[in-house]
Amino acid sequence: MVWLVLALAAAAPADSTAQLQAQARALVAASEAALAKGDYEAALDKAQQAFTAHERLSADAEAAWDLNTVGMANQYLTRYADALDAYRRALALDRAAGSVDGEITRLNNIGNVHFLRGRYSDALQLYEDALEAVKTRATDRARARLRRLTLSNLAALNQRLGADQRALDIYAQLSSNETMRPNEEGQLLVNQGALMRRLGDPVKALELYRSAQQLFAGAAHRDDEISA
């Protein structure tokens, strides 16, 4: 669903547009900071305001990321239906804007909601769609990170289904040259730690958990740090 305020945006003076852009940037920064701190209601509020600003600017790609923050905040709050709605709206904007990297991110996040709700076949299909898009359409700038992100989700799904060897095989495909954001890398390490613990290697598991904790602490993701 796309909200159009094109006439207003086109008619606005240049200085008003610049002010609105600055306001949107500030709101994005505030929403991301609140999300990292675990203040999810504040993250929702700021992200919604940023979305409204980007909507007025007809900036679909940026608006999609605002909705992504809305989805993540709702996901952390276990409001899965609301998270799914936000991610799907973001995906529609990604496709309207031709943002393949955003589309791949949204496919992963929608898959994550299905994963959390126990809809594993739906999650698998979305992760596979995302991986295919990574191989064929992702930008050079983001391909490595998005590949690592998608493979990490596929490995986590196989862990949940008890396919430990398949999960190990997927983890083995990850390259040290691929990097994700600190919170994403931290979650990957937590998942690998859980697998090592289940396979009877508590020493390796503890090492992975501690590395994850350091990443979360450095990125000020408090809830994830406590979890690790």
Backbone hydrogen bonds, N-H to C=O, Kabsch-Sander energy under -0.5 kcal/mol:
donor,donor_aa,acceptor,acceptor_aa,energy
4,L,2,V,-0.5
5,V,3,W,-0.5
9,A,5,V,-2.3
10,A,6,L,-2.8
11,A,7,A,-1.9
12,A,8,L,-1.1
17,T,13,P,-2.1
18,A,14,A,-2.3
19,Q,15,D,-2.0
20,L,16,S,-2.4
21,Q,17,T,-2.4
22,A,18,A,-2.2
23,Q,19,Q,-2.5
24,A,20,L,-2.5
25,R,21,Q,-2.2
26,A,22,A,-2.1
27,L,23,Q,-2.2
28,V,24,A,-2.4
29,A,25,R,-2.3
30,A,26,A,-2.2
31,S,27,L,-2.5
32,E,28,V,-2.4
33,A,29,A,-2.1
34,A,30,A,-2.3
35,L,31,S,-2.1
36,A,32,E,-2.1
37,K,33,A,-1.8
38,G,34,A,-0.7
38,G,35,L,-0.9
39,D,34,A,-2.3
40,Y,38,G,-1.5
43,A,39,D,-2.0
44,L,40,Y,-2.3
45,D,41,E,-2.2
46,K,42,A,-2.7
47,A,43,A,-2.5
48,Q,44,L,-2.3
49,Q,45,D,-1.9
50,A,46,K,-2.5
51,F,47,A,-2.5
52,T,48,Q,-2.1
53,A,49,Q,-2.0
54,H,50,A,-2.7
55,E,51,F,-2.4
56,R,52,T,-2.0
57,L,53,A,-1.4
58,S,55,E,-1.2
59,A,54,H,-2.8
60,D,58,S,-1.1
63,A,59,A,-2.4
64,A,60,D,-2.1
65,W,61,A,-1.1
66,D,62,E,-1.5
67,L,63,A,-2.2
68,N,64,A,-1.7
69,T,65,W,-1.9
70,V,66,D,-2.1
71,G,67,L,-2.6
72,M,68,N,-2.6
73,A,69,T,-2.6
74,N,70,V,-2.3
75,Q,71,G,-2.4
76,Y,72,M,-2.6
77,L,73,A,-1.6
78,T,75,Q,-1.7
79,R,74,N,-3.1
80,Y,78,T,-1.3
83,A,79,R,-2.4
84,L,80,Y,-2.6
85,D,81,A,-2.1
86,A,82,D,-2.2
87,Y,83,A,-2.6
88,R,84,L,-2.3
89,R,85,D,-2.2
90,A,86,A,-2.4
91,L,87,Y,-2.5
92,A,88,R,-1.9
93,L,89,R,-1.8
94,D,90,A,-2.7
95,R,91,L,-2.3
96,A,92,A,-1.9
97,A,93,L,-2.4
98,G,94,D,-0.9
99,S,94,D,-2.7
100,V,98,G,-1.1
103,E,99,S,-2.2
104,I,100,V,-2.5
105,T,101,D,-1.9
106,R,102,G,-2.5
107,L,103,E,-2.4
108,N,104,I,-2.0
109,N,105,T,-2.3
110,I,106,R,-2.9
111,G,107,L,-2.1
112,N,108,N,-2.1
113,V,109,N,-1.8
114,H,110,I,-2.0
115,F,111,G,-2.6
116,L,112,N,-2.6
117,R,113,V,-1.5
118,G,115,F,-1.6
119,R,114,H,-3.0
120,Y,118,G,-1.3
123,A,119,R,-2.1
124,L,120,Y,-2.7
125,Q,121,S,-2.0
126,L,122,D,-2.0
127,Y,123,A,-2.5
128,E,124,L,-2.4
129,D,125,Q,-2.3
130,A,126,L,-2.5
131,L,127,Y,-2.5
132,E,128,E,-2.2
133,A,129,D,-2.1
134,V,130,A,-2.3
135,K,131,L,-2.1
136,T,132,E,-1.8
137,R,133,A,-3.0
138,A,133,A,-1.4
142,A,139,T,-0.6
143,R,139,T,-1.8
146,L,142,A,-2.6
147,R,143,R,-2.5
148,R,144,A,-2.2
149,L,145,R,-2.5
150,T,146,L,-2.4
151,L,147,R,-2.7
152,S,148,R,-2.1
153,N,149,L,-1.8
154,L,150,T,-2.2
155,A,151,L,-2.5
156,A,152,S,-2.3
157,L,153,N,-2.2
158,N,154,L,-2.1
159,Q,155,A,-2.2
160,R,156,A,-2.3
161,L,157,L,-1.7
162,G,159,Q,-1.7
163,A,158,N,-2.6
164,D,162,G,-1.6
167,A,163,A,-2.2
168,L,164,D,-2.6
169,D,165,Q,-2.4
170,I,166,R,-2.1
171,Y,167,A,-2.6
172,A,168,L,-2.0
173,Q,169,D,-0.6
173,Q,170,I,-1.3
174,L,171,Y,-1.4
178,E,175,S,-1.6
184,E,181,R,-0.5
185,E,181,R,-2.8
186,G,182,P,-2.6
187,Q,183,N,-1.9
188,L,184,E,-2.0
189,L,185,E,-2.3
190,V,186,G,-2.2
191,N,187,Q,-2.4
192,Q,188,L,-2.4
193,G,189,L,-2.5
194,A,190,V,-2.3
195,L,191,N,-1.9
196,M,192,Q,-2.6
197,R,193,G,-2.5
198,R,194,A,-2.1
199,L,195,L,-1.9
200,G,197,R,-1.3
201,D,196,M,-2.9
205,A,201,D,-2.1
206,L,202,P,-2.5
207,E,203,V,-1.9
208,L,204,K,-2.3
209,Y,205,A,-2.6
210,R,206,L,-2.3
211,S,207,E,-1.9
212,A,208,L,-2.3
213,Q,209,Y,-2.5
214,Q,210,R,-2.0
215,L,211,S,-1.8
216,F,212,A,-2.6
217,A,213,Q,-2.4
218,G,214,Q,-2.4
219,A,215,L,-1.7
220,A,217,A,-1.2
221,H,216,F,-2.7
222,R,36,A,-1.2
222,R,220,A,-1.2
225,E,221,H,-2.1
226,I,222,R,-2.5
227,S,223,D,-2.2
228,A,224,D,-2.5
